[in-house]
């Protein structure tokens, strides 16, 4: 009988976990490259140069800074919509030498559509370090109340397994528009800016450049509180639409990882999320640096899994990508 648990077990064990939630994890000392003695592989289930790859390569230096004597090597393992990397992670050594980039609810949706949810018991989501709320955007001058009665033009969306597209299913009653999926958030953003769609859903960070250029306006944010960089923009809840939706990025490890490296990695993730340089980088990108530990992130994933399984059985989305 194994003494380690996957993400499902971590979430269910929340009530019995020791009272450490409020503890401040110490930052591990940074060592220059000449003093690093160990190589750590960070898998990313996407092609080099992709958005996921760029995020991971931007985050890797912070892992190096807060892990002792470690040099992080990013390894691209595209395939199965990101699941190939997680399959390799599940079979990796248990000494903490192999980690993987994890993004939810995207990967949960990929597992559901490919009947691969068993992977959740073979990995541990050690910690999410950023949160990117979904936002409703449209051309400047668009009125949200007018959108509620709009039928002629569709709502632009990124691919079906994106956080925005998943959230859109919960907006059908409030915004009864046809859903039009684009191959990327950038394409949906362009369609909204040009007026080819009435509005679009995407993360705040994906809309940021167009908002700064005055090509798009953020009508509302799908979060419990207003976005710190958009204090004048209401939440959807304030507009009578009870929807919270966000993309979360973090790091996963094999389910059987040994206790000592698991603890070191968890501490390093918390420290990285609180690193002043990381905070500055996140602010510039309109990303919320929000650390969620294994138990907290796991509880969110369990809820995502239940909702996505039900949705797949009743109204399956189109499978896109290999």
N, C-alpha and C positions, 0 to 999 in steps of 0.2 A: 504493500500500500504506500503510495507516494506521500511524502511529507510536504510537498509544495502544491500550490493550487494555481489554476488558471484564473482568468479574469472573472469568470462567473463565480467561482468560489470566493474570490476577494471581495466582490460586491456583497455577497450574502453574509460574509463574516464581519461586516461593518459594525454590527452591534456589540460583538465580542472583542473588538480590537482594543489594544491598550490605549490609554488616554494620552496620545502624543500629538493630536491634531494641532494644538496650540503651540507646540515646541518650535523654537527657531533653529533650523538646521544650520550648523556652522559651515562656512565656505571653506573648501579645501584649498590649500595653498597652490598658487600658480607656479609652475616650473618651466624654465626656458627649454627649448627643444634639445639642447645639448645634455640636459639632465633627465630627459624622458627615457624610460627603459622598456616600456611595454607598448605594443601596438594593439589598438582596438578597432574592429571593423564595424562600420555603421552602414547597414543595408538600406537602400532606398528603392522601392518598387516602381521606378520610373526611369525614363531615358535621361541621359546627361543633357543639361541645358533646359530641362522642363522646369515648371514652377516648383514642383516638389523637390527636384534636385537642387535648385538654387537655394531653397529654404534650408535644406539639410546642410549644404556647404556653408551657409551663413551661420548656422547654429553650431556646427562642429567646433569652431574655435572656443566657444563658451564651455563646451564639454571638456575640452583640453585644459582650459583654465581652472576648472573646478574638480578635476579628477587628478589624483597624484600619479606622477610618472607615467603618463599616458599620451600617446599620439594617435589621433583619430584618423582612420583611413575610410573615406566614403567609397562604397561599392554599389554600382547600379545593377539592379536585378529586375528589369522590367518583365512583365508578363502577368496574365490573368487579372488585369485591372489592378495590379498592385499586390496580389496575393502570393505571387511567386516568392517575393522577398520574405513574407511571413512564414511560408512553408520551409524555407531554408533556415529561418530563425528557429523554428520549432525543433529542428534537428541539430542545432548548433551546440557547441560545448557549453557546459553549465558553469564555466569559470568567469563569466561576464566579459569574455573577449569578443563577443558578437552581439550587437544591438540592432534594432531596426526602427526606422521612421514609421510612425503610425499617425493616421489622420482619420478622425471620425466626424460625422457618421458615414463618410465615404466608404471606408473599408468594411463597415458592418453591412452596408447595402450590397457591396460586392460579394461578401460571404453568403448573404441570403440568396441572391440570384444564382449563385453557383453551387448552392447546397453545400457550403463549406464552413458552416458555423461552428463545427467541431474544432476549428483552429483556435477559437477563443479559449479553449481549455488547454491549449498547448503553448500559449504565450501569456505574458503578464504585461499589462499596460502600466508601466512604472510611474509615469507622470506626464500630464499635459502641461505645456509651458505657455501656450498662447491660445487666445480665443478670438474668433473673428465673427462678430454678429452679422446676421443677414439683414439687408436693407432693401426697402422699396424705393426705386429711383425712377426718374422720368425727366423729360425735357423741362427746363426752367419754365415756371408759370403753370405747370400742371397742378390741378386741384385734386386732392385725395377724395373728397366727397363726389366729385364728378366721375372719378374712376369707378366708384361703387356701382354706378348705373351704366357704365360703358359696356357696350357689347360688340362694337364694330371691329376694333383692333385687339389683337391678342396681348397676352402678358409674355414678355420675353424671358427665357430661362436658360441657364447653363445646362450641360448634360444631365440626364435623369438621376444619376447617383450623387450629384452635388448637394451640398447642404441647402442651397437655395431651392433647388428643384424639389427636394424632399419636403421642405417647408411649404412650398406652394400648394401642396395637396391639402394643407390645412387652411388655405385661404379661399377655397372655392366658394364658400357661402358668402364671405365678406366681399370678395372681388370675383364675381362670376364671369371671368373672361376665359377665352380659349387659351390653352397653354401651348406656346411655341418654343421648342427646344433648339438651341444653337449648339454648334460643336465646341464652343468655349464661352467663358464669361466675357471675354473681350468682344466676341461677335454679338452677344446679347447686349452688351454695353453700347456698341455702335448703333445697333438697331433702335435702342431707346433714345439715344442722342439725336438720331436723324428723324425720329417720329414714325418709323416703320412699325413699331409696336407702341402700345399705349403707355407701357411702363415695363420695368424689368426688376427681377429679384437677383441679388448677388451679395457677396459680403461687402462690408464697408471698404475694406482694403482694395477690393477689385474695382470699386467705383471711384476711388479717391482721386486718381489723376484727372478723370473727366470732370469731377466736381470742382477741383481746383482750377480747371481751365474754363469753368462756367458752361460746360456743355451738358451737364446733368445736375439735377438737384435731388437731394435725399429727402423723400417725403416722410419716411418713418423708419424706425429701427426695431427689429424683432428681438428685443431684450427687456429684461426686467427694469433696467435703469437707462437713462439717456447716455449716449456715447460721450465720453469726456472731451473728444475733439469736435463734437457736434452738439453742444449744449442747447442750442435753440431748436433742434429737431426732436419732435416728440417720439415716444415709443408707439408701437402698434397698440399696445395695451391702453395707452392714453387716448387712442382713437377708437376704442371699443372693440379691438381685435386682439383677443388673448393669445398671442403667439410669441414664443421665445425660440429662436433658432440660431445656431452658431456652428462654425467650423472649429475643431480643436486639433492642435498639432502637438505631438509629443514623441516619446520613446517607448519601445517595447523590448522585452527580454524573453528568453526561453522560460517556460513555466517551471522547469526544474533548476533554475539558477541557484547557486549556493548562497547562503544567507549573507556572508560578508560582502561579496561584490554587489549583491542586490541592495544592501544598505548604502554602500558607497555611491552607487549610481543614483539612488533616490535622493540622497543628500546633494549630490552634484546638480541634479535637475532643479531642485528647489533653489540652490544657490545661483544657478545660471539664470533662472527666471527673475531673480532679484538683483542681478548684476547691473550696475548703473549704465554700462555701455549697451547692454541688451535692452534696457528700458528706453534708452534714447533711440535705438534702432526701431523698436516697436512703435514708439510715438510717431516717428517720421512716416511709418507705413500705416498708421491708423489701426494697428493691431493691439489688442489688449493683452499685456503680459500677465497672465493669470495662472498660477500653479494649482493644479488639481492632482492630489496624490492618487495612488493606486486604488484605494477604496472609493474615493469620490468620483474619479473618472470611470471606474468600473460600474458604479451605480447608474451613471448616465448611459453607458453602453448597454447595460441590461435593458433599460427602458427603450433605447433605440432599437434593440434587437426585437423586442416584443412588437413594437409598432411596425417595423419594416417587414417582419414575417407576416403579420396580418395583412398589410398592404399588398405584399407580393402574391398572397393567396387570393385576394379579392380583385385587385386591379394592378397586375404586374406592369412594371415600367419596361421600356425598351432597353435591351442590353446593348451597350455601346463599348467598343474597344476590346482588345484581346487580353 
